Amino acid sequence: MPADGAWPWLAIAGLGVFHGLNPAMGWLFAVALGMHRGGRRAVLLALPPMAAGHALSIWLVAASVMAMGTVIDTAALRLVAGSILVLWAGYHWTYGHRHRVRVGMTAGVTGLAVWSFLMATAHGAGLMLVPALVPLCMGAPGAGQGSLLISLMAVAVHTLTTLAVTGLVALIVHEWLGLAVLRRGWINFDLLWTGALAATGLALIATA
C-alpha cells in the first residue's frame, strides 16, 4: 500500500480510541475529579490539560520517528522501534504496576497536564503509533517542515480522537453509570496494554 494511503491515519485514530478507553489515560481521573468537586464542569475542565499532556508525549515520539525516518533505512527503523516496544512491554509487565504517577484531587491545570504526560510516557503510548508513523516517514518530503507538519498532523488526529473518547466515557460514567460499574465488570487494561505493546513490537521486527 502506498505510504500516503489512508490506513496509517486510520490506525492513528484507532489507537486514539484505544487510548481514550483506557482509564489510565485519563477518564477515570476526570470522573474522580467530577465527583470530588461536585459537577460535570470539573469533568469537562479536566479534559483539555490531560489532552495537552498526552499530545506532548505522543509528539515527542512522533517527531523522533519522523526525523529518524528521513535519515536511516526504514527496515532498521522498524527493527529498532520493534525491539524498544518489546523491551518496554517486558518492563511494563514486570515493573509498571510499581511506578504509578500519583496526583491528588486538588490538582490544577498544570498538575493534570504533567500527570497526563508522565502517564502516557510511562505507558509507552507514543511507541504504539510507530507502525503507523513509519509509512508516513517514507512519504515525507524530507527533513524539516515536511516531516514536522506530518508529525503534528498525526498527533492532532490521535489527540482529538483520544479526547473525544475520553470525554464521552467520562461523562457516561459520571452522569449515568457511576464508579460502581467498575466493581461489576472490569477489563484488565494493563494486561491488554502490555500485550498490545509486545504484539506491535513483534510485528515491526517481523516486517523489518
URLINRA-V301519 format. One record per backbone hydrogen bond with DSSP energy under -0.5 kcal/mol. NH is the residue of the N-H (numbers start at 1). CO is the residue of the C=O. E is the energy in kcal/mol with one decimal. If there is no record, write none. Layout:
NH/CO/E  NH/CO/E
//
This chain:
5/2/-2.0  10/6/-2.2  11/7/-2.7  12/8/-2.2  13/9/-2.3  14/10/-2.8  15/11/-2.5  16/12/-1.2  17/13/-1.6  18/14/-2.1  19/15/-2.9  20/16/-2.3  21/17/-1.9  22/18/-1.2  25/22/-1.8  26/23/-1.4  27/22/-0.5  28/23/-0.7  29/23/-0.5  30/26/-2.5  31/27/-2.3  32/28/-2.3  33/29/-2.4  34/30/-2.2  35/31/-2.3  36/32/-2.3  37/33/-2.8  38/34/-0.8  39/34/-2.4  42/39/-0.5  43/39/-0.9  44/40/-2.4  45/41/-2.7  46/42/-1.2  47/43/-0.7  47/44/-0.8  48/44/-0.7  49/45/-0.6  50/46/-1.3  51/47/-2.6  52/48/-2.4  53/49/-2.2  54/50/-2.2  55/51/-2.7  56/52/-2.2  57/53/-1.9  58/54/-2.4  59/55/-3.0  60/56/-2.0  61/57/-1.2  62/58/-2.8  63/59/-3.4  64/60/-1.4  65/61/-2.6  66/62/-2.7  67/63/-2.3  68/64/-2.6  69/65/-2.5  70/66/-0.6  70/67/-0.9  71/68/-1.4  72/68/-2.2  77/73/-2.1  78/74/-2.5  79/75/-2.3  80/76/-2.7  81/77/-2.8  82/78/-2.9  83/79/-2.2  84/80/-2.3  85/81/-2.2  86/82/-2.3  87/83/-2.4  88/84/-2.7  89/85/-2.4  90/86/-2.1  91/87/-2.3  92/88/-3.0  93/89/-2.4  94/90/-2.0  95/91/-3.6  96/91/-1.0  96/92/-0.8  98/95/-1.9  99/95/-0.6  99/96/-1.1  102/100/-0.7  103/101/-0.5  107/104/-1.6  112/108/-2.4  113/109/-2.2  114/110/-2.6  115/111/-2.6  116/112/-2.6  117/113/-2.4  118/114/-2.6  119/115/-2.6  120/116/-2.6  121/117/-2.2  122/118/-3.0  123/119/-2.1  124/121/-1.1  125/120/-2.7  128/124/-1.0  128/125/-0.6  129/126/-1.5  130/127/-1.4  132/129/-0.8  133/129/-2.0  134/130/-2.4  135/131/-0.7  136/132/-0.8  137/133/-1.9  138/134/-1.6  139/135/-1.1  140/136/-0.6  140/137/-1.0  147/142/-1.1  148/144/-2.2  149/145/-2.6  150/146/-2.0  151/147/-2.3  152/148/-2.2  153/149/-2.4  154/150/-2.5  155/151/-2.2  156/152/-2.4  157/153/-2.5  158/154/-2.4  159/155/-3.1  160/156/-2.5  161/157/-1.8  162/158/-2.7  163/159/-3.1  164/160/-2.2  165/161/-2.3  166/162/-3.0  167/163/-2.7  168/164/-2.2  169/165/-2.7  170/166/-2.6  171/167/-2.3  172/168/-2.3  173/169/-2.7  174/170/-2.5  175/171/-3.0  176/172/-2.2  177/172/-2.2  178/173/-3.4  181/178/-1.5  182/179/-1.5  183/180/-1.3  184/180/-1.1  185/181/-2.1  189/187/-1.8  192/188/-2.1  193/189/-3.1  194/190/-2.5  195/191/-2.4  196/192/-2.2  197/193/-2.4  198/194/-2.4  199/195/-2.7  200/196/-2.4  201/197/-2.3  202/198/-2.6  203/199/-2.2  204/200/-2.1  205/201/-2.2  206/202/-2.4  207/203/-1.5  208/205/-1.0
//
